[in-house]
Amino acid sequence: MPGNARPESALVVVATGSGEILLLRRLVPRGAWQSVTGGLEAGETPRDAAIREVHEETGIDIQSVTGARLVDCQKTATFEIWPQWRDRYPAGVTHNTEHQFHLFLEERPTVVTNPGEHDAYAWLSMEDAVRRATFPTDCAAIDALGGGLK
C-alpha cells in the first residue's frame, strides 16, 4: 500500500564563520555522508522543514543560536527517489524536489546526531566536504556556498 509522504524535502548546508561545513554519516545507506536533509511534513513550508530538520538531526535550535542566519538559496533540485523508498510516497511518484538552504553560524556548536539516522558527523573544509559528500545535490549545494562564506 502506497504511503502519503510529500515528494519534497529541504537540504541545509551548515557552515561556520571559519568556513567549516558540517556533514552527517547516514545509517541507511550505510556510510553515506550528507548535509542535513529531510522531507516536508503536511502543511509545512520548506523553511519550517529546514529549521525542524536541523534541530532533529543535529540538536541545533537555530532560533536560539546567536548570529545564526538561515538563507533560502531559492534553488531546487529534482532527483529520482530510490526504488526501495518509493513505497513511502503516493503511487506513481518517482521524483523528489529538494529546496536548498544555507545555515551560517558564527562558530561551531555542539552537535548531537539523531541515532536513528546518523552515527557520526564531521566539520570539514568546503573542498573536503564536496569530496566526501555522497549525493550530487549535496555536492552542488556545498559548492554553491562559494563566496557566501565570510
N, C-alpha and C positions, 0 to 999 in steps of 0.2 A: 504494500500500500504506500503510495507516494506521501512525502512529508509536505509541510507547508512553509518551509524556510524561504525567506526572500533571497533571490539571487543577486544580492547587493551586499557589499562589505566596505569597511573602512580600513585603510592601511596607514599607520602612523610611524614615520621615521622620527625617532627620538635622538636629538643631538644636544651636546653641551656647548657652552661658550668656548671651550678649548678645542672644539672640533671632533670630539669623540661621538661615535654612533653606537647605539645600543642594538644588539641582535640577541634573539632568543633561540634556543635549540629545542625543536619540537620532539615530542614523543612519537607522533604519527604525522607524516612519515618519519621514522626514526632517524635522528641525526640531521634533519633539515634545519637550516638557520634562516631566520626571517625577522622582519620588523614586527611590531605589534600589529595584529590584524584580527578582524572578526566580523561576523555577519550583523547586518542591521536587523533589529527586532521590529515587530509590528508597530507602526506609528512612529518609529524613531528616525530622526534626521541623521545624515552622515556625521555631522559634528557631534551630536549626542552619542552616537555609537563610538566615535573616536575617543571621547572622554571616558566612556564606560569601559572600553576595551583596554585602554592604558591602565586604568585602575585594576581591572580584573587580572590582567596578565603581568603587571609589574608591582602592584601595590601603590603606585604613584597617584596621588589625588591632585590632578592638575590645578584645580581651583584653590588648593591650599598651599601650593608651592610658589614662593615669592619669585617674581620675574618670569614665570612660565608663560610662554607665548605659543598658542596653537594656531597654525596657519593653514587655511584651506587652500591647497595648491590650485584649485579649480581645474583639476585634471582627473580623468578617469581612465582606467584600463579595463579591457574586457578579456577574459580568459576562459578557456574550457574547464568546466568542472570535471574533476577526475571521475570516471565511471563508478568507482566504489563509493563515492559520496553523493551521487545523484538521487538516491532514494530519500534524501533529506528535503528535496525540493518537489514542487508540483510536477506532475507527469509532463514529459516533453522538454523540461528545462535542462539545457546543456551548458549554458554560459553564465558567468557571474560578472557584474560590473563593480569595480573596486574604486572607491573615492580616495584620493591621496591627500595626506596631511603631513606637515612637518611640525614637530613639537620642539621648541627651543627652550632649554633650561640653562640657567646661569652656571650651575655646577652639577656634578654627578650625584644624584640622590641614591639612597639605599633602594635596591631592587629586591622584591620578593616575588619570585616567579610562581605561577599557578601550577601546582604539582600535577594536576590532571592533564596539562597541555605541554609543559616545558620542564626540562630537567637541568638547564644551565643557561647562563647569559654571559655576554662579553661586551665590553666597551672597546671599540676599535677605531682606528683612523678611517677616514672615508674610503681610502683606497683598499684597505684590508676588509672593510665591511662589504664593499662591492664584490671583492673576490670571494668572500665567504658566503654571502647570501645565496640561497639555493634557487629562489624563484626569480624569473626575469622581471616581474613587476616590482619586486623589492630592489633589485639592482638599478632599475630605471629611476625609482623614487629617491634612492640614496644619491645616485649620480646627479639628479636634478637639484640637489641642495646647492651644488657648485658654490657660487659666490654668496649664497644665503647665510653661510657660517661667518661668524664675526672673525 
